Amino acid sequence: MSAATPAGPLLRSRWPFRRAAFALSVTAFGAGAPTPLYVTYEAQYHFGSGVLTGIFAIYTAGVVATMLLVAPMSDVLGRRPVLYLGLALTAASGFAWILASGIPTLALARFTSGLAVGATTSTATATMAALEPRGDQHHVARVSVAANFGGVASGTLLSGLLVEYAPDPRTLIYLVLIGASLLGIAGIELTPETVRPRPFRVAARVQRLSIPAALRLPFWVAAGSLAACYAIYGLFSSLAPTFLRVDLGVTNVALAAAAVAVLFAAASIAQLGLGQVRDRRALLLGLPLILAGLLLFVLSLAISNLPGLVAGAAVVGTGIAFAEMGSVTLIDRVAPGEERGEILSAYFLVGYLALAVPTLGVGLAAETFGLRTAALAFGLLVGAFVAALFLLLRRTPTPAGGGGWPPPST
């Protein structure tokens, strides 16, 4: 098949699909790699939780910039050019982390990582959708979310191991990231193009954000579920290593990284085992699991119990797997094809704002009230939000004989 020929869902080999999934996982790996090093940066450059979460949150600005300005260009320029750009930005973020020498350059490295994720996530997922041999979009959703969480988990865990046991950890993990990015670029070179390129002037546009009135209830249930997942993800990725070291006395960086990676690993593994559980049914399973995990997390946090925190992270991660799958497939079910791009962009924008804003709030609150108190308040507030979403979902009618959301016409 020519590289310029749309692939379509009838492509028999799974390798092009896997190469697109690998590209997605590499950018997620880059997002997770700095997590165990935040404590090191915090101590070396003498800043507190507020600055730390600010550095973490600037990632969202990068994601949103390329998600709205660059990712839409893949519909007309082709998927591969945007994937090349995303992987090149991932490698560039690795170099930026290696060269970082203070707060501004750390923020620049984190921002570049966000640019990479924003360019890659939706483009890689769209590529996977076109290259799935059987045209199974549920499989696409499962693998894309698993690749995302699996990448974050492996980046966090490997980074922690290298920080604890390898020489020059502030360089080595990012050399691994740069190498993986180059391997991803080579893989995309072997992957068929799935859209027919058109002139650049057609591509130069900003992605619109629009939610039809008839879809607002399912949209906000789906986007709210994603927001809860991303808010938890933000807290664990930014402040958990600091809490484990300062409040629980966990000085082994590899152990702290493993405790954080549990959430993402549980989400990735559970995602692959979801089978045909999707949309409303997945949300009805996932939201209570998140609530139960948050309750265990809050109780363990209050009594400084590390095993309880890890168990809570595992339960929350499993719940996130169901909730993310449910929210993604719910959007896919209700969004008309001609408006899907706008709706998906709005959906992910809500998620990434939830990744940044609550995490920044916790970081600022921690400087006044202490990290434990701020994290407890976060757990209680997010738990209340998840409980409200679950009650709203329970009150929404479901068609007889099915577990999915009612179509907009009902």
C-alpha positions as CSV (number, residue, x, y, z in Angstrom):
1,M,0.0,0.0,0.0
2,S,1.3,3.4,-0.9
3,A,2.2,5.8,1.9
4,A,-0.1,8.4,0.4
5,T,-3.1,6.1,0.0
6,P,-5.8,6.0,2.7
7,A,-5.5,2.8,4.6
8,G,-9.1,2.1,5.6
9,P,-10.2,-0.5,8.2
10,L,-9.6,-3.5,5.9
11,L,-5.8,-3.4,6.3
12,R,-4.9,-6.9,7.5
13,S,-1.6,-6.5,9.3
14,R,-1.8,-5.3,13.0
15,W,1.7,-3.8,12.8
16,P,0.7,-0.3,11.5
17,F,-2.0,-0.1,14.2
18,R,0.6,-1.1,16.8
19,R,3.1,1.4,15.6
20,A,0.6,4.2,15.9
21,A,-0.2,3.0,19.5
22,F,3.5,3.0,20.2
23,A,3.8,6.6,19.1
24,L,1.0,7.5,21.6
25,S,2.7,5.6,24.4
26,V,6.0,7.3,23.8
27,T,4.5,10.8,24.4
28,A,2.8,9.5,27.5
29,F,6.1,8.0,28.7
30,G,7.6,11.5,28.3
31,A,4.8,13.0,30.4
32,G,5.4,10.5,33.2
33,A,9.2,10.5,33.2
34,P,9.8,13.7,35.3
35,T,7.4,12.6,38.1
36,P,10.0,11.0,40.4
37,L,12.4,13.9,39.7
38,Y,10.1,16.6,40.9
39,V,11.3,16.1,44.5
40,T,14.9,16.5,43.3
41,Y,14.1,19.7,41.3
42,E,12.2,21.1,44.3
43,A,15.1,20.6,46.6
44,Q,17.8,21.7,44.2
45,Y,16.1,24.9,43.1
46,H,14.4,25.7,46.4
47,F,10.8,26.1,45.5
48,G,7.6,24.9,47.2
49,S,4.4,23.0,46.2
50,G,2.9,26.1,44.6
51,V,5.7,26.5,42.1
52,L,6.0,22.7,41.6
53,T,2.3,22.4,40.6
54,G,2.7,25.5,38.4
55,I,5.5,23.8,36.5
56,F,3.3,20.7,36.2
57,A,0.2,22.7,35.2
58,I,1.9,24.6,32.3
59,Y,1.9,21.3,30.5
60,T,-1.9,21.9,29.9
61,A,-1.2,25.1,28.1
62,G,1.1,23.2,25.7
63,V,-1.5,20.4,25.2
64,V,-4.3,22.8,24.5
65,A,-2.2,24.9,22.1
66,T,-1.3,22.0,19.8
67,M,-4.7,20.2,20.3
68,L,-6.6,23.2,19.0
69,L,-4.0,24.6,16.5
70,V,-2.0,21.6,15.2
71,A,-3.9,18.4,15.6
72,P,-6.8,19.6,13.3
73,M,-4.3,19.9,10.5
74,S,-3.9,16.2,10.4
75,D,-7.3,16.0,8.7
76,V,-5.9,17.7,5.7
77,L,-2.1,17.6,5.8
78,G,-2.1,13.9,6.7
79,R,-1.7,12.0,10.0
80,R,2.0,11.3,9.5
81,P,3.3,14.8,9.4
82,V,1.6,15.7,12.7
83,L,2.8,12.4,14.3
84,Y,6.4,13.3,13.2
85,L,6.0,16.7,14.8
86,G,4.6,15.2,18.0
87,L,7.4,12.7,18.3
88,A,10.0,15.4,17.5
89,L,8.6,17.6,20.2
90,T,8.8,14.6,22.6
91,A,12.5,14.2,21.8
92,A,12.9,18.0,22.2
93,S,11.3,17.9,25.6
94,G,13.9,15.3,26.6
95,F,16.7,17.6,25.6
96,A,15.0,20.5,27.4
97,W,14.8,18.4,30.6
98,I,18.4,17.5,30.4
99,L,19.5,21.1,29.9
100,A,17.1,22.6,32.5
101,S,18.9,24.7,35.1
102,G,16.1,26.5,37.0
103,I,12.4,27.2,37.3
104,P,12.0,28.9,33.8
105,T,13.8,26.1,31.9
106,L,11.9,23.4,33.9
107,A,8.7,25.1,32.9
108,L,9.8,25.2,29.3
109,A,10.6,21.5,29.3
110,R,7.2,20.7,30.8
111,F,5.5,23.0,28.3
112,T,7.2,21.2,25.4
113,S,6.1,17.9,26.7
114,G,2.5,19.2,26.6
115,L,3.0,20.4,23.0
116,A,4.0,16.9,22.1
117,V,1.0,15.3,23.8
118,G,-1.5,17.7,22.3
119,A,-0.1,17.1,18.8
120,T,0.0,13.3,19.2
121,T,-3.0,12.1,21.2
122,S,-5.9,12.7,19.0
123,T,-3.9,12.2,15.8
124,A,-2.5,8.8,16.9
125,T,-6.0,7.7,18.0
126,A,-7.5,8.7,14.6
127,T,-4.7,6.8,12.9
128,M,-5.4,3.8,15.0
129,A,-9.1,4.0,14.1
130,A,-8.3,3.9,10.4
131,L,-5.7,1.1,10.8
132,E,-7.6,-1.3,13.1
133,P,-7.8,-4.5,10.9
134,R,-11.5,-5.3,11.8
135,G,-12.7,-1.7,12.1
136,D,-13.4,-2.4,15.8
137,Q,-13.6,1.1,17.3
138,H,-14.1,-0.2,20.8
139,H,-10.8,-2.0,20.5
140,V,-9.3,1.3,19.3
141,A,-10.6,3.1,22.4
142,R,-9.3,0.4,24.8
143,V,-5.8,0.2,23.3
144,S,-5.4,4.0,23.0
145,V,-6.4,4.6,26.6
146,A,-4.2,1.7,27.8
147,A,-1.3,2.9,25.7
148,N,-1.7,6.4,27.4
149,F,-1.8,5.1,30.9
150,G,0.7,2.4,30.3
151,G,3.1,5.0,28.9
152,V,2.8,7.2,32.0
153,A,3.2,4.2,34.3
154,S,6.3,2.9,32.6
155,G,7.8,6.4,32.4
156,T,7.2,7.0,36.1
157,L,8.5,3.6,37.2
158,L,11.6,3.5,35.0
159,S,12.5,7.0,36.0
160,G,12.2,6.1,39.7
161,L,14.4,3.1,39.2
162,L,17.1,5.1,37.3
163,V,17.0,7.9,39.9
164,E,17.5,5.5,42.7
165,Y,20.0,3.0,41.2
166,A,21.6,4.5,38.1
167,P,24.3,7.2,37.6
168,D,23.3,10.6,36.3
169,P,19.5,10.0,36.6
170,R,18.6,13.5,35.5
171,T,20.1,12.7,32.1
172,L,19.6,8.9,31.6
173,I,15.8,8.8,31.7
174,Y,15.6,11.5,29.1
175,L,18.1,9.8,26.8
176,V,15.8,6.8,26.9
177,L,12.9,9.1,26.0
178,I,14.8,10.6,23.1
179,G,15.7,7.1,21.8
180,A,12.1,5.9,22.1
181,S,11.0,9.1,20.2
182,L,13.4,8.3,17.3
183,L,12.2,4.7,17.3
184,G,8.6,6.0,17.1
185,I,9.5,8.3,14.1
186,A,11.0,5.2,12.3
187,G,7.8,3.3,13.0
188,I,5.6,6.1,11.6
189,E,7.8,6.1,8.5
190,L,6.7,2.5,7.9
191,T,3.0,3.3,8.7
192,P,0.5,4.0,5.8
193,E,-1.0,7.5,5.6
194,T,-4.7,7.3,6.3
195,V,-6.0,10.6,4.8
196,R,-5.5,12.1,1.4
197,P,-3.4,15.3,1.9
198,R,-4.9,18.7,0.8
199,P,-3.3,22.1,0.5
200,F,-1.9,23.8,3.7
201,R,-4.2,26.8,3.3
202,V,-7.2,24.5,4.0
203,A,-5.5,23.3,7.2
204,A,-4.6,26.6,8.7
205,R,-7.5,26.9,11.1
206,V,-8.3,26.7,14.8
207,Q,-10.4,23.8,16.0
208,R,-13.9,25.0,16.9
209,L,-15.5,24.0,20.2
210,S,-19.3,23.5,19.9
211,I,-21.8,21.3,21.8
212,P,-25.3,21.0,20.3
213,A,-28.0,21.6,22.8
214,A,-29.5,18.1,22.4
215,L,-26.1,16.6,23.5
216,R,-25.3,18.7,26.5
217,L,-26.4,16.3,29.2
218,P,-24.5,13.3,27.9
219,F,-21.5,15.6,27.0
220,W,-21.3,17.0,30.5
221,V,-21.6,13.6,32.2
222,A,-18.8,12.3,29.9
223,A,-16.6,15.4,30.3
224,G,-17.3,15.5,34.0
225,S,-16.1,11.9,34.4
226,L,-13.0,12.6,32.4
227,A,-12.4,15.7,34.5
228,A,-12.5,13.7,37.7
229,C,-10.1,11.2,36.2
230,Y,-7.6,13.9,35.1
231,A,-7.8,15.8,38.3
232,I,-6.7,12.6,40.2
233,Y,-4.1,12.0,37.6
234,G,-2.7,15.5,38.1
235,L,-2.5,15.1,41.9
236,F,-0.7,11.8,41.7
237,S,1.8,12.9,39.0
238,S,2.8,16.1,40.7
239,L,2.5,16.0,44.4
240,A,2.4,12.3,45.4
241,P,6.2,11.9,45.4
242,T,6.7,14.9,47.6
243,F,4.0,13.7,50.1
244,L,5.5,10.2,50.2
245,R,9.0,11.6,51.0
246,V,8.1,14.4,53.4
247,D,5.0,13.1,55.2
248,L,5.5,9.3,55.1
249,G,9.3,9.2,55.1
250,V,9.6,7.2,51.9
251,T,13.2,8.0,50.9
252,N,13.6,5.3,48.2
253,V,12.7,7.0,45.0
254,A,12.0,3.8,43.2
255,L,9.5,2.7,45.8
256,A,7.8,6.1,45.7
257,A,7.6,6.0,41.9
258,A,6.2,2.5,42.1
259,A,3.5,3.7,44.5
260,V,2.5,6.4,42.1
261,A,2.7,4.1,39.0
262,V,0.2,1.7,40.6
263,L,-2.6,4.0,39.7
264,F,-1.6,4.2,36.0
265,A,-0.7,0.6,35.7
266,A,-4.0,-0.5,37.2
267,A,-5.8,1.8,34.8
268,S,-3.9,0.4,31.8
269,I,-4.3,-3.3,32.8
270,A,-8.0,-2.9,33.6
271,Q,-8.5,-1.1,30.3
272,L,-7.3,-4.1,28.3
273,G,-9.6,-6.4,30.2
274,L,-12.8,-4.3,29.8
275,G,-14.2,-6.5,27.0
276,Q,-17.6,-5.1,25.8
277,V,-18.3,-3.0,28.9
278,R,-18.7,0.6,27.5
279,D,-20.6,3.9,27.7
280,R,-23.2,4.1,30.5
281,R,-22.5,0.7,31.9
282,A,-18.8,1.4,32.2
283,L,-19.5,4.7,33.9
284,L,-21.9,3.0,36.4
285,L,-19.1,0.6,37.3
286,G,-16.2,3.1,37.2
287,L,-17.6,6.0,39.2
288,P,-18.4,3.9,42.3
289,L,-14.9,2.4,42.1
290,I,-13.3,5.8,41.9
291,L,-15.4,6.9,44.9
292,A,-14.4,3.8,46.9
293,G,-10.7,4.3,46.0
294,L,-10.8,7.9,47.0
295,L,-12.4,7.0,50.4
296,L,-9.6,4.5,51.0
297,F,-7.1,7.1,49.9
298,V,-8.5,9.8,52.3
299,L,-8.6,7.4,55.2
300,S,-5.1,6.2,54.6
301,L,-3.9,9.7,54.1
302,A,-5.3,10.7,57.5
303,I,-3.5,7.9,59.3
304,S,-0.3,7.9,57.2
305,N,-0.8,4.3,56.0
306,L,1.3,3.6,52.9
307,P,-0.3,0.2,52.0
308,G,-3.7,1.8,52.2
309,L,-2.6,4.6,49.9
310,V,-1.3,2.1,47.4
311,A,-4.4,0.0,47.6
312,G,-6.6,3.1,47.2
313,A,-4.5,4.1,44.1
314,A,-5.1,0.6,42.6
315,V,-8.9,0.9,43.2
316,V,-9.0,4.4,41.8
317,G,-6.9,3.3,38.8
318,T,-9.3,0.5,38.0
319,G,-12.3,2.9,38.4
320,I,-10.6,5.3,36.0
321,A,-10.2,2.6,33.4
322,F,-14.0,2.0,33.4
323,A,-14.9,5.7,33.7
324,E,-12.6,6.8,30.8
325,M,-13.8,4.0,28.6
326,G,-17.4,4.9,29.5
327,S,-16.9,8.6,28.8
328,V,-15.0,8.1,25.5
329,T,-17.5,5.6,24.1
330,L,-20.4,7.7,25.3
331,I,-19.1,10.7,23.3
332,D,-18.5,8.4,20.3
333,R,-22.1,7.1,20.6
334,V,-23.9,10.5,20.7
335,A,-21.7,12.7,18.6
336,P,-22.7,13.2,15.0
337,G,-19.9,12.4,12.6
338,E,-19.8,15.9,11.1
339,E,-19.5,17.5,14.6
340,R,-17.3,14.8,16.3
341,G,-14.1,16.8,16.0
342,E,-15.5,19.9,17.7
343,I,-17.2,17.8,20.4
344,L,-14.0,15.7,21.1
345,S,-11.9,18.9,21.3
346,A,-14.3,20.4,23.8
347,Y,-14.3,17.1,25.7
348,F,-10.5,16.8,26.0
349,L,-10.2,20.6,26.8
350,V,-12.4,20.0,29.9
351,G,-10.2,17.1,30.9
352,Y,-6.9,19.0,30.5
353,L,-8.2,22.0,32.4
354,A,-9.1,19.6,35.2
355,L,-5.6,18.2,35.1
356,A,-4.1,21.7,35.7
357,V,-6.5,23.8,37.8
358,P,-7.3,21.5,40.8
359,T,-3.6,20.4,41.0
360,L,-2.5,24.0,41.0
361,G,-5.1,24.8,43.7
362,V,-3.8,21.9,45.9
363,G,-0.2,23.1,45.5
364,L,-1.1,26.6,46.5
365,A,-3.2,25.4,49.4
366,A,-0.4,23.1,50.6
367,E,1.9,26.1,51.1
368,T,-0.7,27.6,53.6
369,F,-2.3,24.6,55.2
370,G,0.2,21.7,54.6
371,L,0.2,19.1,51.9
372,R,-1.7,16.5,53.9
373,T,-4.6,18.9,54.6
374,A,-4.7,20.1,51.0
375,A,-4.7,16.5,49.7
376,L,-7.5,15.5,52.1
377,A,-9.6,18.4,51.0
378,F,-8.9,17.4,47.3
379,G,-10.0,13.8,47.9
380,L,-13.2,14.9,49.7
381,L,-14.1,17.4,47.0
382,V,-13.4,15.1,44.1
383,G,-15.3,12.3,45.9
384,A,-18.4,14.6,46.3
385,F,-18.2,15.5,42.6
386,V,-17.9,11.8,41.5
387,A,-20.9,10.9,43.7
388,A,-23.0,13.7,42.1
389,L,-22.1,12.5,38.6
390,F,-23.1,9.0,39.6
391,L,-26.5,10.2,40.9
392,L,-27.1,12.2,37.7
393,L,-26.2,9.1,35.6
394,R,-28.6,6.9,37.6
395,R,-31.4,9.3,37.0
396,T,-30.9,9.4,33.3
397,P,-33.3,6.9,31.5
398,T,-31.8,4.0,29.6
399,P,-33.5,2.3,26.6
400,A,-35.2,-1.0,27.3
401,G,-32.9,-3.9,26.4
402,G,-29.7,-1.9,26.3
403,G,-27.0,-0.5,28.5
404,G,-26.1,2.5,26.4
405,W,-27.0,6.1,26.5
406,P,-30.3,7.1,24.7
407,P,-29.6,8.6,21.3
408,P,-30.3,12.3,20.9
409,S,-33.6,11.7,19.1
410,T,-35.2,10.0,22.1
